[in-house]
């Protein structure tokens, strides 16, 4: 009977622990490539049209994780508070040439004032729902409007 060489020269546990240390690149139906990295408890993925671009990104992302940084070099990774997130949203809107108009600017300003100092990790759906309920209970001044019969007599 022929003996086969072991698949992994190390123990199975070692193989399983290191199974996700390298990037996985998959070809997609439309012809693009999806890269997934799992390294040191971090996960990131991105889609590319060219395989070379996928390899380059994977190497850079793995290097960033090894340095203790976020694998994605995004603006969102540098955010600490909810106020930072609101500021990023406003900056993004301005960058594409559509700055927030009066209503959205007022809403974003209110969110920034009320929840701006909260750490992003501490905000969950319940916090946002509670904030909305508190805002709904407040009495806001309503602009004075004429009744329809008063408006027609003027």
GROMACS elastic network, one bead per residue, 0.5 to 0.9 nm:
[ bonds ]
;  ai    aj funct       b0    kb
    4     7     6  0.85532   500
    5     8     6  0.85037   500
    5     9     6  0.85815   500
    6     9     6  0.61051   500
    6    10     6  0.88395   500
    7    10     6  0.88777   500
    8    11     6  0.71266   500
    8    12     6  0.73153   500
    8    14     6  0.88802   500
    8    15     6  0.67486   500
    9    12     6  0.88275   500
    9    15     6  0.87751   500
   10    13     6  0.80962   500
   10    14     6  0.61420   500
   10    15     6  0.67179   500
   11    14     6  0.52829   500
   11    15     6  0.64918   500
   11    16     6  0.88370   500
   12    15     6  0.50040   500
   12    16     6  0.61691   500
   12    17     6  0.85848   500
   13    16     6  0.51501   500
   13    17     6  0.61313   500
   13    18     6  0.86490   500
   14    17     6  0.51572   500
   14    18     6  0.62415   500
   14    19     6  0.84573   500
   15    18     6  0.53239   500
   15    19     6  0.58897   500
   16    19     6  0.50286   500
   16    20     6  0.78539   500
   17    20     6  0.70653   500
   17    21     6  0.80197   500
   18    21     6  0.52163   500
   18    22     6  0.80273   500
   19    22     6  0.72607   500
   20    23     6  0.72552   500
   20    24     6  0.82317   500
   20    37     6  0.73148   500
   20    38     6  0.53673   500
   20    39     6  0.64736   500
   21    37     6  0.75010   500
   21    38     6  0.61363   500
   21    39     6  0.52182   500
   21    40     6  0.78272   500
   21    62     6  0.86722   500
   22    36     6  0.87893   500
   22    37     6  0.65479   500
   22    38     6  0.72073   500
   22    39     6  0.74751   500
   22    58     6  0.85949   500
   22    62     6  0.80727   500
   23    35     6  0.65399   500
   23    36     6  0.55859   500
   23    38     6  0.70124   500
   23    39     6  0.85922   500
   23    55     6  0.83705   500
   23    58     6  0.61453   500
   23    59     6  0.81178   500
   23    62     6  0.79889   500
   24    34     6  0.79791   500
   24    35     6  0.55956   500
   24    36     6  0.51246   500
   24    37     6  0.63642   500
   24    38     6  0.86814   500
   24    58     6  0.86674   500
   25    33     6  0.64228   500
   25    34     6  0.55639   500
   25    36     6  0.65003   500
   25    37     6  0.88657   500
   25    51     6  0.82949   500
   25    54     6  0.74155   500
   25    55     6  0.79992   500
   25    58     6  0.88373   500
   26    32     6  0.84792   500
   26    33     6  0.55035   500
   26    34     6  0.51942   500
   26    35     6  0.65402   500
   26    36     6  0.84241   500
   27    30     6  0.84194   500
   27    31     6  0.64331   500
   27    32     6  0.59650   500
   27    34     6  0.64907   500
   27    51     6  0.87066   500
   28    31     6  0.53883   500
   28    32     6  0.52489   500
   28    33     6  0.56225   500
   28    34     6  0.68775   500
   28    47     6  0.89901   500
   29    32     6  0.73021   500
   30    33     6  0.88782   500
   31    49     6  0.70809   500
   31    50     6  0.87245   500
   32    47     6  0.68728   500
   32    48     6  0.56076   500
   32    50     6  0.65385   500
   32    51     6  0.77257   500
   33    46     6  0.84150   500
   33    47     6  0.55904   500
   33    48     6  0.51635   500
   33    49     6  0.60928   500
   33    50     6  0.67922   500
   33    51     6  0.62039   500
   33    54     6  0.67997   500
   34    45     6  0.69214   500
   34    46     6  0.57476   500
   34    48     6  0.63299   500
   34    49     6  0.88309   500
   34    51     6  0.89147   500
   34    54     6  0.73181   500
   35    44     6  0.81490   500
   35    45     6  0.53450   500
   35    46     6  0.54451   500
   35    47     6  0.62574   500
   35    48     6  0.79339   500
   35    54     6  0.61363   500
   35    55     6  0.79262   500
   35    57     6  0.82740   500
   35    58     6  0.67897   500
   36    43     6  0.72642   500
   36    44     6  0.57741   500
   36    46     6  0.68389   500
   36    47     6  0.89559   500
   36    58     6  0.77644   500
   37    42     6  0.77421   500
   37    43     6  0.56184   500
   37    44     6  0.54138   500
   37    45     6  0.63339   500
   37    58     6  0.69718   500
   37    61     6  0.77928   500
   37    62     6  0.72453   500
   37    71     6  0.86327   500
   38    41     6  0.65896   500
   38    42     6  0.55412   500
   38    44     6  0.68565   500
   38    45     6  0.89612   500
   38    62     6  0.85532   500
   39    42     6  0.52274   500
   39    43     6  0.66668   500
   39    62     6  0.70903   500
   39    65     6  0.69605   500
   39    66     6  0.81499   500
   40    43     6  0.85659   500
   40    65     6  0.73210   500
   40    66     6  0.78710   500
   42    65     6  0.73878   500
   42    70     6  0.81042   500
   42    71     6  0.75794   500
   43    71     6  0.77385   500
   44    61     6  0.81560   500
   44    71     6  0.64817   500
   44    72     6  0.71201   500
   45    58     6  0.88133   500
   45    72     6  0.87903   500
   46    54     6  0.79687   500
   46    57     6  0.84757   500
   46    58     6  0.89329   500
   47    54     6  0.74039   500
   48    51     6  0.70481   500
   48    52     6  0.89151   500
   48    53     6  0.65816   500
   48    54     6  0.58328   500
   49    53     6  0.77006   500
   49    54     6  0.80989   500
   50    53     6  0.54121   500
   50    54     6  0.65243   500
   50    55     6  0.89945   500
   51    55     6  0.63323   500
   51    56     6  0.87407   500
   52    55     6  0.51418   500
   52    56     6  0.62499   500
   52    57     6  0.86638   500
   53    56     6  0.51227   500
   53    57     6  0.61518   500
   53    58     6  0.85307   500
   54    57     6  0.52723   500
   54    58     6  0.61313   500
   54    59     6  0.87450   500
   55    58     6  0.50981   500
   55    59     6  0.62863   500
   55    60     6  0.87207   500
   56    59     6  0.53080   500
   56    60     6  0.63208   500
   56    61     6  0.86347   500
   57    60     6  0.51230   500
   57    61     6  0.59691   500
   57    62     6  0.84770   500
   58    61     6  0.51166   500
   58    62     6  0.60505   500
   58    63     6  0.85011   500
   59    62     6  0.52247   500
   59    63     6  0.61569   500
   59    64     6  0.86654   500
   60    63     6  0.50881   500
   60    64     6  0.62042   500
   60    65     6  0.87443   500
   60    71     6  0.79667   500
   61    64     6  0.50758   500
   61    65     6  0.63121   500
   61    66     6  0.86856   500
   61    70     6  0.79820   500
   61    72     6  0.65342   500
   61    73     6  0.82771   500
   62    65     6  0.51286   500
   62    66     6  0.62147   500
   62    67     6  0.86777   500
   62    71     6  0.67027   500
   63    66     6  0.50413   500
   63    67     6  0.62715   500
   63    68     6  0.87809   500
   63    69     6  0.86790   500
   63    71     6  0.80582   500
   64    67     6  0.50655   500
   64    68     6  0.64290   500
   64    69     6  0.51316   500
   64    70     6  0.63585   500
   64    71     6  0.54711   500
   64    72     6  0.81790   500
   64    73     6  0.85728   500
   65    68     6  0.50298   500
   65    69     6  0.52125   500
   65    70     6  0.60064   500
   65    71     6  0.54170   500
   66    69     6  0.73963   500
   67    70     6  0.88306   500
   68    71     6  0.88151   500
   69    72     6  0.85036   500
   69    73     6  0.85933   500
   70    73     6  0.66360   500
   70    74     6  0.84038   500
   70    77     6  0.66082   500
   70    78     6  0.88701   500
   71    74     6  0.87944   500
   72    75     6  0.89430   500
   72    77     6  0.74636   500
   73    76     6  0.85538   500
   73    77     6  0.71232   500
   73    78     6  0.88493   500
   74    77     6  0.55463   500
   74    78     6  0.74678   500
   75    78     6  0.56297   500
   75    79     6  0.71040   500
   75    88     6  0.78179   500
   76    79     6  0.53695   500
   76    80     6  0.88990   500
   76    84     6  0.89113   500
   76    85     6  0.73866   500
   76    88     6  0.79879   500
   77    80     6  0.84161   500
   78    84     6  0.89091   500
   79    82     6  0.78792   500
   79    83     6  0.88186   500
   79    84     6  0.57484   500
   79    85     6  0.64408   500
   79    88     6  0.86903   500
   79   119     6  0.89805   500
   79   120     6  0.76644   500
   80    83     6  0.83853   500
   80    84     6  0.65991   500
   80    85     6  0.81451   500
   80   118     6  0.85983   500
   80   119     6  0.59084   500
   80   120     6  0.60665   500
   80   121     6  0.83798   500
   81    84     6  0.52368   500
   81    85     6  0.67146   500
   81    86     6  0.90000   500
   81   115     6  0.86571   500
   81   116     6  0.63301   500
   81   117     6  0.58451   500
   81   118     6  0.54926   500
   81   120     6  0.50425   500
   81   121     6  0.83564   500
   82    86     6  0.63767   500
   82    87     6  0.86877   500
   82   111     6  0.85071   500
   82   112     6  0.70959   500
   82   115     6  0.63816   500
   82   117     6  0.64603   500
   82   118     6  0.57155   500
   82   119     6  0.61685   500
   82   120     6  0.54070   500
   82   123     6  0.80005   500
   83    86     6  0.50946   500
   83    87     6  0.61865   500
   83    88     6  0.85718   500
   83   111     6  0.78348   500
   83   113     6  0.78075   500
   83   115     6  0.69442   500
   83   117     6  0.62303   500
   83   118     6  0.76556   500
   83   119     6  0.88069   500
   83   120     6  0.89437   500
   84    87     6  0.50628   500
   84    88     6  0.61171   500
   84    89     6  0.86481   500
   84   112     6  0.84333   500
   84   116     6  0.73278   500
   84   117     6  0.88332   500
   85    88     6  0.50403   500
   85    89     6  0.62564   500
   85    90     6  0.87658   500
   85   112     6  0.88223   500
   85   116     6  0.85064   500
   85   120     6  0.83119   500
   86    89     6  0.50604   500
   86    90     6  0.63344   500
   86    91     6  0.86615   500
   86   108     6  0.65317   500
   86   109     6  0.82291   500
   86   111     6  0.77642   500
   86   112     6  0.63886   500
   86   116     6  0.79074   500
   87    90     6  0.51421   500
   87    91     6  0.61448   500
   87    92     6  0.85787   500
   87   108     6  0.86298   500
   87   112     6  0.81889   500
   88    91     6  0.50371   500
   88    92     6  0.60653   500
   88    93     6  0.85879   500
   89    92     6  0.51192   500
   89    93     6  0.62175   500
   89    94     6  0.86709   500
   89   108     6  0.89323   500
   90    93     6  0.51449   500
   90    94     6  0.62313   500
   90    95     6  0.85783   500
   90    99     6  0.69607   500
   90   100     6  0.68955   500
   90   105     6  0.83070   500
   90   108     6  0.81990   500
   91    94     6  0.51209   500
   91    95     6  0.60292   500
   91    96     6  0.88294   500
   91    99     6  0.80873   500
   92    96     6  0.65102   500
   92    97     6  0.88366   500
   92    98     6  0.87953   500
   92    99     6  0.84398   500
   93    96     6  0.55292   500
   93    97     6  0.66052   500
   93    98     6  0.53330   500
   93    99     6  0.51221   500
   93   100     6  0.67626   500
   94    97     6  0.50727   500
   94    98     6  0.53821   500
   94   100     6  0.75105   500
   95    98     6  0.74672   500
   95    99     6  0.79107   500
   96    99     6  0.79645   500
   98   101     6  0.83884   500
   99   105     6  0.85537   500
  100   103     6  0.78099   500
  100   104     6  0.55549   500
  100   105     6  0.52209   500
  100   106     6  0.88954   500
  100   108     6  0.88062   500
  101   104     6  0.56632   500
  101   105     6  0.56825   500
  101   106     6  0.83723   500
  102   105     6  0.51674   500
  102   106     6  0.60649   500
  102   107     6  0.86485   500
  103   106     6  0.51841   500
  103   107     6  0.62580   500
  103   108     6  0.86748   500
  104   107     6  0.50044   500
  104   108     6  0.60504   500
  104   109     6  0.84092   500
  105   108     6  0.51735   500
  105   109     6  0.59951   500
  105   110     6  0.85355   500
  106   109     6  0.50586   500
  106   110     6  0.61079   500
  106   111     6  0.86242   500
  107   110     6  0.51386   500
  107   111     6  0.62329   500
  107   112     6  0.85793   500
  108   111     6  0.50850   500
  108   112     6  0.60592   500
  108   113     6  0.85585   500
  109   112     6  0.50241   500
  109   113     6  0.60940   500
  109   114     6  0.85485   500
  110   113     6  0.50892   500
  110   114     6  0.59947   500
  110   115     6  0.82547   500
  110   116     6  0.89819   500
  111   114     6  0.51966   500
  111   115     6  0.55785   500
  111   116     6  0.66511   500
  112   115     6  0.55251   500
  112   117     6  0.78708   500
  113   116     6  0.55264   500
  113   117     6  0.80301   500
  114   117     6  0.79006   500
  114   118     6  0.89192   500
  114   131     6  0.83035   500
  115   118     6  0.55556   500
  115   119     6  0.89373   500
  115   123     6  0.88505   500
  115   128     6  0.89213   500
  115   131     6  0.84133   500
  116   119     6  0.82279   500
  118   121     6  0.83711   500
  118   122     6  0.67298   500
  118   123     6  0.69452   500
  119   122     6  0.53590   500
  119   123     6  0.68431   500
  120   123     6  0.55207   500
  120   124     6  0.85651   500
  121   124     6  0.77841   500
  122   127     6  0.85263   500
  123   126     6  0.79722   500
  123   127     6  0.58853   500
  123   128     6  0.73016   500
  124   127     6  0.54000   500
  124   128     6  0.66925   500
  124   129     6  0.88819   500
  125   128     6  0.51972   500
  125   129     6  0.61453   500
  125   130     6  0.86153   500
  126   129     6  0.50429   500
  126   130     6  0.60734   500
  126   131     6  0.85146   500
  127   130     6  0.51860   500
  127   131     6  0.61779   500
  127   132     6  0.86811   500
  128   131     6  0.50325   500
  128   132     6  0.62032   500
  128   133     6  0.86709   500
  129   132     6  0.50785   500
  129   133     6  0.62105   500
  129   134     6  0.86815   500
  130   133     6  0.50917   500
  130   134     6  0.61976   500
  130   135     6  0.86105   500
  131   134     6  0.52033   500
  131   135     6  0.62314   500
  131   136     6  0.86359   500
  132   135     6  0.51024   500
  132   136     6  0.61230   500
  132   137     6  0.87549   500
  133   136     6  0.50134   500
  133   137     6  0.63305   500
  133   138     6  0.89186   500
  134   137     6  0.52597   500
  134   138     6  0.65984   500
  135   138     6  0.53805   500
  135   139     6  0.85652   500
  136   139     6  0.79372   500
  139   142     6  0.88460   500
  141   144     6  0.89585   500
  142   145     6  0.86768   500
  145   148     6  0.89983   500
  145   151     6  0.89920   500
  146   149     6  0.80071   500
  146   150     6  0.59025   500
  146   151     6  0.58276   500
  147   150     6  0.52548   500
  147   151     6  0.62605   500
  147   152     6  0.88899   500
  148   151     6  0.51389   500
  148   152     6  0.64105   500
  148   153     6  0.89285   500
  149   152     6  0.54109   500
  149   153     6  0.65753   500
  150   153     6  0.53632   500
  150   154     6  0.67514   500
  151   154     6  0.55960   500
